[in-house]
Structure formats: C-alpha cells, structure tokens
Amino acid sequence: MKSIIRFTSFVVIMLGTVTSYAQLSNPKPTDNQYNAQSVRPVRSHDIMWKKSLWFRIDLRSKINSGFYAQNREITKVIIDAVKSGKLQPFKNDSLSTRMSQEEFIQGLRIPQTEREEIMFEDNWESTQEENANWGTNTNETVELGPEEYLARQLYVIELKEDLIFDKRRSRMIHDPLAITILIPSEVNPTGIDKVLASFSYKELVENVFRNDPNAVWFNSQNAAAHMSLEHAFDLRLYDGLLVKYENPRDNRIVDIYGEGKRGLIKSQEALYKLMEYEATLWSY
C-alpha cells in the first residue's frame, strides 16, 4: 500500500514539473511577462541583457536576391497581403499605431510634382501645335506610367530586432520584431528615404509567410531547395547594414558619425563589439 502511495506521489510531482516547464516554454500571449510581438518570447525576469538593433537590407544585392525574385519580391508579397486584407500595417516600427488600408494605398501612390505637371502641359501643347501644322488631328494615348510604386522599386527594407541574452537557457537570441518598407531616395521626388509602413514580424509569419505560396525565398543554386520566408529569416540568410542601435538620443549611426566611409566602419565596429560581448557571456 505504501509503495502505491509513493508511486502516486511521484507521478503527481512529475506531472506538476512538466506542466510548469510547458508553461515557461509556451507562454500565453496575454502574459505581461512576455513581449506580445515576440516570435521567440523570453520571460522578462530571464532577460539578463537586451539591445534593439536596426538593419537596412538592400534587396538588390546578390546575397539578398532570394528575397527579390521576379514577381515574388518580399515587398510584393507584403503589399498584396495588405490589399487583400490579410495584414494591417503600422505607422512606424514601434508597432503602437495602426495604419488603415486606405492610408497605405495612398502612400503607395507616386506623387506628381508641380514641375512634372507643367512639363506635361507644355508637351501636350507642343504636340497639338505640331498636329495642327501637319493638318491632322490624331487622338494619341499618352502613357503616364503606373500610379503606384512597383514592388521592384521598393528594394529597401529595414529589420528591427531585439538581441537578448536569456540567462535561464544561457543563450543569445535574435528576436525579429518589425519589418519596415522604405521608398528609396532614388525613386522618391523629395530625394530622401521615406517610410511607407511597418509590419509586425509576428503577424507576417502567422498571416503571410506560412500560408502564402508566393512567400518564398528563391534558391538560385537549387530549384528543389526553395524555402519559406519564415525559414529564411530564421536562418538569417539576409545581409543588412547596421544603421542604428538602441541609444538614449535615438540617433542613427549616420547621425553620430556622419555619412561615408567613417559611418560604415563604425557600423562594422558596433557589430564586432556585440559579437565580442556575446563571447564573454558564455562564462556567465
């Protein structure tokens, strides 16, 4: 009888331990101890060290070509998801203020500057005068180009992630939080980069990357080895330039060190320092 009681007590204790571990491994989204936007949640009490990082990813570079395949650009996948109602954007990467679908589509429209309007009117009047001189009056269709930016024109995205050291598991964790689509300065009439919209990485994974057949990282070396965008980000198959790290003044690296070679060098130095710091944490 005592053996049965002891065995029953042992089973109850083990079940309680397993349940507690499962609750830690799979936290509830409503638990305030965890970041609700995290895809790799770490309990706040288990975070020994954390720093937010921002990477600028140029999709035109060779190493990022898998995210920029024709008609499967990551920007096209995201834009189509917003237009179909699968995804709702944010105004910035703080992920605190939503943007409506109408605002997003309005931001996609190519602005027509006053100078372009004047040039169009002058060209139209010249064409009419030439037609009158020839004694003909043809109705020609003038191609004005697309009203919205094409996905391939939006070749710059910015990835925000938290770099976290989990003291319970003794490991460094890269936790992507947001992806921001930028309108590059080369195609923006103002000549500066402009934020189109930001998106929760968690919502992208759950609503787009896992289910959309076009959300594919294209493997140029092996057509049988294409993978989902979620898997590609997990493997960190992208190459990005560190443009900002968490700091009291919320400055970018270019604001601190200026543009050009010095800014690039300081960006690399910051990454090397983070790698060195991670190496020293293994003794913790």
C-alpha positions in Angstrom: 0.0 0.0 0.0 2.8 2.4 0.9 4.5 1.6 -2.4 1.4 2.6 -4.3 1.1 5.9 -2.4 4.8 6.7 -3.0 4.4 5.9 -6.7 1.3 8.1 -7.0 3.0 11.0 -5.2 6.0 10.7 -7.6 3.7 10.8 -10.7 1.9 13.9 -9.3 5.2 15.7 -8.7 6.5 14.8 -12.2 3.3 16.0 -13.9 3.4 19.3 -12.0 7.0 19.8 -13.1 6.2 19.0 -16.7 3.3 21.4 -16.7 5.4 24.2 -15.2 8.1 23.7 -17.8 5.5 23.7 -20.6 4.0 27.0 -19.3 7.5 28.5 -19.5 8.3 27.1 -22.9 4.9 28.1 -24.4 3.9 31.4 -22.7 0.4 32.7 -23.1 0.2 35.8 -25.4 -1.6 37.7 -22.7 1.1 37.1 -20.1 2.6 40.5 -19.2 6.0 38.9 -18.6 6.5 38.4 -22.3 6.7 40.7 -25.3 3.4 40.3 -27.2 5.1 41.0 -30.5 7.9 38.4 -30.0 8.2 35.2 -32.0 10.8 33.9 -29.6 9.4 35.1 -26.3 11.7 35.3 -23.3 10.3 35.9 -19.8 11.3 39.4 -18.6 12.9 38.1 -15.4 15.1 35.8 -17.6 16.5 38.6 -19.7 19.9 39.5 -18.4 20.8 41.8 -21.3 19.0 43.2 -24.3 19.6 45.7 -27.1 17.5 46.7 -30.1 19.1 46.8 -33.5 18.0 48.1 -36.9 19.4 46.7 -40.2 19.0 48.2 -43.6 18.6 45.5 -46.2 19.1 46.3 -49.9 17.3 43.6 -51.8 19.2 44.4 -55.0 22.5 42.9 -53.6 23.4 39.4 -54.7 23.3 37.9 -51.3 19.7 39.1 -50.8 18.5 38.1 -54.3 16.5 35.2 -52.8 14.1 37.7 -51.2 13.9 39.7 -54.5 12.9 37.1 -57.1 10.8 38.3 -60.0 7.1 38.5 -59.0 8.0 37.0 -55.6 9.6 40.0 -54.1 9.1 40.2 -50.3 7.8 43.7 -50.8 5.2 42.5 -53.4 4.1 39.7 -51.0 3.6 42.1 -48.2 1.8 44.7 -50.4 -0.6 42.1 -51.8 -1.3 40.9 -48.3 -2.3 44.4 -47.2 -4.5 44.9 -50.2 -6.3 41.6 -49.7 -6.9 42.3 -46.0 -4.7 39.6 -44.6 -2.3 42.1 -43.0 -2.7 45.5 -41.3 0.3 47.8 -41.3 1.6 50.2 -38.6 2.8 53.8 -39.0 6.3 53.0 -37.5 8.3 50.2 -36.1 7.2 50.9 -32.5 4.1 48.9 -33.5 1.9 51.1 -31.4 -0.2 52.9 -34.0 -2.1 51.1 -36.8 -2.4 52.4 -40.4 -5.6 52.0 -42.4 -5.6 50.2 -45.7 -6.6 53.5 -47.4 -3.6 55.3 -45.9 -1.3 52.6 -47.0 -2.6 52.6 -50.6 -2.3 56.4 -50.6 1.3 56.2 -49.5 2.0 53.8 -52.5 0.8 56.4 -55.0 3.6 58.2 -56.9 3.4 61.9 -56.2 3.2 64.1 -59.3 5.2 67.3 -58.6 4.2 70.7 -59.9 7.2 70.7 -62.3 6.0 67.4 -63.9 2.5 68.8 -64.3 4.0 71.9 -66.1 6.2 69.7 -68.3 3.2 67.6 -69.2 1.1 70.6 -70.2 4.0 72.1 -72.3 4.5 68.8 -74.1 0.8 68.4 -74.7 0.5 71.9 -76.2 3.6 71.3 -78.4 2.1 68.1 -79.7 -1.2 69.9 -80.5 0.7 72.6 -82.4 2.6 70.0 -84.4 -0.6 68.2 -85.3 -2.2 71.4 -86.4 0.7 72.3 -88.6 0.5 68.9 -90.4 -3.2 69.3 -90.9 -4.0 66.3 -88.9 -5.7 65.9 -85.5 -4.8 62.5 -84.1 -6.0 61.2 -80.8 -2.9 59.6 -79.3 -2.9 57.8 -75.9 -0.1 59.2 -73.7 1.4 56.6 -71.4 1.9 58.2 -68.0 3.3 55.1 -66.2 1.9 53.3 -63.1 0.0 55.3 -60.5 1.7 53.3 -57.7 5.2 52.3 -57.0 6.1 48.9 -58.3 7.3 46.2 -55.9 10.7 46.1 -57.6 11.1 49.9 -57.0 10.7 49.3 -53.2 14.0 47.4 -52.8 14.9 48.7 -49.3 13.5 47.2 -46.1 14.5 47.8 -42.5 14.5 45.0 -40.0 14.2 45.7 -36.3 15.2 43.0 -33.9 16.0 42.6 -30.2 19.2 40.9 -29.3 18.6 39.1 -26.0 20.7 37.1 -23.6 18.4 34.5 -21.9 20.1 33.7 -18.6 17.9 30.7 -17.9 18.9 29.0 -21.1 22.4 30.7 -21.3 22.0 31.6 -25.0 21.8 34.7 -27.2 18.5 35.1 -29.0 17.8 37.1 -32.2 14.2 38.1 -31.9 12.8 39.9 -35.1 10.1 42.4 -34.2 9.3 44.6 -37.2 9.9 45.0 -40.9 9.6 48.4 -42.5 9.3 49.1 -46.2 11.1 52.2 -47.3 10.5 54.2 -50.5 14.2 54.7 -51.6 15.5 58.2 -52.2 16.3 57.3 -55.8 12.6 57.0 -56.7 11.2 59.5 -54.2 10.8 63.0 -55.7 12.0 64.5 -52.3 15.3 62.8 -52.7 15.2 61.1 -49.2 14.1 57.7 -48.0 10.5 57.7 -46.9 8.8 55.2 -44.6 5.9 53.5 -46.4 4.7 51.4 -43.5 5.9 49.0 -40.8 4.7 45.5 -40.1 4.8 43.2 -37.1 7.1 40.3 -37.9 5.0 38.0 -35.8 1.9 38.9 -37.8 3.8 38.5 -41.1 4.8 35.0 -40.0 1.4 33.9 -38.8 -0.7 35.5 -41.6 1.6 35.6 -44.7 4.9 33.8 -44.6 3.5 30.4 -43.5 0.5 30.3 -45.9 1.2 32.4 -49.0 2.6 30.2 -51.8 4.5 33.3 -53.1 6.2 34.0 -49.8 9.3 32.1 -50.9 13.0 32.6 -50.6 14.3 31.7 -54.0 17.3 29.4 -54.1 19.3 30.2 -57.3 21.6 27.3 -56.8 18.9 24.6 -56.4 15.3 24.9 -57.5 14.4 22.0 -55.3 15.5 23.9 -52.2 13.4 27.0 -52.1 12.1 27.7 -48.6 9.6 29.9 -46.9 10.4 33.4 -45.9 10.0 32.5 -42.3 12.6 29.8 -42.6 15.0 32.1 -44.5 14.8 34.8 -41.7 15.3 32.1 -39.1 18.5 31.1 -40.8 19.5 34.8 -41.2 20.1 34.4 -45.0 19.9 38.1 -45.5 22.7 40.7 -45.4 22.0 44.0 -43.8 23.9 47.1 -42.7 23.5 48.0 -39.1 22.1 51.6 -39.2 21.0 52.0 -35.6 21.4 50.6 -32.2 19.4 51.4 -29.1 20.7 54.7 -27.6 19.4 57.4 -25.3 19.0 60.0 -28.1 17.6 57.6 -30.6 20.2 58.6 -33.1 21.2 56.6 -36.1 24.8 55.8 -36.8 24.9 58.3 -39.6 23.7 61.0 -37.2 26.6 60.2 -34.8 29.4 59.6 -37.2 28.2 61.1 -40.5 27.9 59.5 -43.9 30.5 57.8 -46.0 33.4 55.5 -45.0 33.5 56.5 -41.3 29.9 55.6 -40.8 30.4 52.2 -42.5 33.4 51.5 -40.3 31.6 52.4 -37.1 28.7 50.2 -38.1 31.0 47.2 -38.5 32.8 48.1 -35.3 29.5 48.0 -33.4 28.7 44.5 -34.8 32.2 43.3 -33.8 31.7 44.6 -30.3 28.4 42.8 -30.0 30.0 39.6 -31.1 32.8 40.1 -28.6 30.3 40.8 -25.8 28.4 37.6 -26.7 31.6 35.6 -26.5 32.3 36.9 -23.0 28.8 36.0 -21.8 29.4 32.3 -22.2 31.3 32.4 -18.9 28.1 33.6 -17.1 
